[in-house]
Amino acid sequence: MKKTMLALLSVSVLFLLYGCSSSETKACEAAQQAATDYLNEAKAAGDKLDTVSDGTITTENSKEVNDLLQAMNDLTLKSYKVIVNNQSCFTPQEVVEAQTNLGD
């Protein structure tokens, strides 16, 4: 009887551990995807900035240039915050870089 209970308990623990590691893996995948998405959006804003300004800020494009620069900054900071808040999902280098850019 004790062996049966021990076996059932062992199997239950294994299922729990598998469930935790699986949910942790999903959480890390979501964090990595979010960080990548924010950086891709920042890059898209940068590409649009290149098109809008063509390297020159004029009175006609200054508001749009400013808005795009702000969007790039905000999106990049969001990416860094995802990394800092999910450190176990990223390399130590990525974490340090994000912390440094956030001023932490």
C-alpha positions as CSV (number, residue, x, y, z in Angstrom):
1,M,0.0,0.0,0.0
2,K,2.8,2.4,0.9
3,K,4.5,1.7,-2.4
4,T,1.4,2.4,-4.3
5,M,0.8,5.7,-2.5
6,L,4.5,6.7,-3.0
7,A,4.2,5.9,-6.7
8,L,1.0,7.9,-7.1
9,L,2.6,10.8,-5.2
10,S,5.7,10.6,-7.3
11,V,3.7,10.7,-10.5
12,S,1.6,13.6,-9.2
13,V,4.7,15.6,-8.4
14,L,6.1,14.9,-11.8
15,F,2.9,16.1,-13.4
16,L,3.0,19.3,-11.3
17,L,6.6,19.9,-12.2
18,Y,5.9,19.4,-15.8
19,G,3.0,21.7,-15.6
20,C,5.1,24.4,-13.9
21,S,8.0,24.1,-16.4
22,S,5.5,24.1,-19.3
23,S,3.8,27.3,-18.0
24,E,7.2,28.9,-17.3
25,T,8.3,28.0,-20.9
26,K,5.1,29.6,-22.2
27,A,5.6,32.7,-20.1
28,C,9.2,33.0,-21.3
29,E,8.1,32.6,-24.9
30,A,5.5,35.3,-24.4
31,A,8.0,37.6,-22.8
32,Q,10.5,37.1,-25.6
33,Q,7.9,37.6,-28.2
34,A,6.7,40.8,-26.5
35,A,10.2,42.2,-26.4
36,T,10.8,41.3,-30.0
37,D,7.4,42.8,-31.1
38,Y,8.2,46.1,-29.3
39,L,11.6,46.3,-31.0
40,N,10.1,45.5,-34.4
41,E,7.5,48.3,-33.9
42,A,10.3,50.7,-32.9
43,K,12.3,49.7,-36.0
44,A,9.1,50.3,-38.2
45,A,8.8,53.7,-36.6
46,G,12.5,54.4,-37.4
47,D,12.0,53.3,-41.0
48,K,9.0,55.6,-41.3
49,L,11.1,58.4,-39.7
50,D,13.7,57.9,-42.4
51,T,11.1,58.2,-45.1
52,V,9.4,61.3,-43.5
53,S,12.5,63.3,-42.7
54,D,15.0,62.1,-45.3
55,G,17.6,63.2,-42.8
56,T,16.2,66.7,-42.6
57,I,13.8,68.3,-40.1
58,T,11.6,71.0,-41.5
59,T,8.7,73.0,-40.1
60,E,6.4,70.8,-42.2
61,N,7.7,67.5,-40.8
62,S,8.9,68.5,-37.3
63,K,5.7,67.3,-35.5
64,E,5.7,63.9,-37.3
65,V,9.4,63.5,-36.7
66,N,9.0,64.3,-33.0
67,D,6.1,61.9,-32.7
68,L,8.0,59.1,-34.5
69,L,11.1,59.7,-32.3
70,Q,8.9,59.5,-29.2
71,A,7.2,56.3,-30.4
72,M,10.6,54.7,-31.1
73,N,11.8,55.7,-27.6
74,D,8.6,54.4,-25.9
75,L,8.6,51.1,-27.7
76,T,12.3,50.5,-27.0
77,L,11.8,51.3,-23.3
78,K,8.9,48.8,-23.2
79,S,11.1,46.1,-24.7
80,Y,13.7,46.8,-22.0
81,K,11.1,46.7,-19.3
82,V,9.9,43.3,-20.5
83,I,13.5,42.0,-20.3
84,V,14.1,43.4,-16.8
85,N,10.8,42.1,-15.5
86,N,11.4,38.6,-17.0
87,Q,15.2,38.2,-16.4
88,S,15.1,34.4,-16.3
89,C,13.9,34.4,-19.9
90,F,16.8,36.3,-21.3
91,T,20.6,36.1,-21.4
92,P,22.6,37.9,-18.7
93,Q,23.9,40.2,-21.4
94,E,20.4,41.2,-22.6
95,V,19.4,41.8,-19.0
96,V,22.4,44.0,-18.2
97,E,21.9,45.9,-21.4
98,A,18.2,46.5,-20.7
99,Q,19.0,47.6,-17.1
100,T,21.7,49.9,-18.3
101,N,19.4,51.5,-20.9
102,L,16.7,51.9,-18.3
103,G,19.1,53.5,-15.9
104,D,18.6,50.8,-13.3
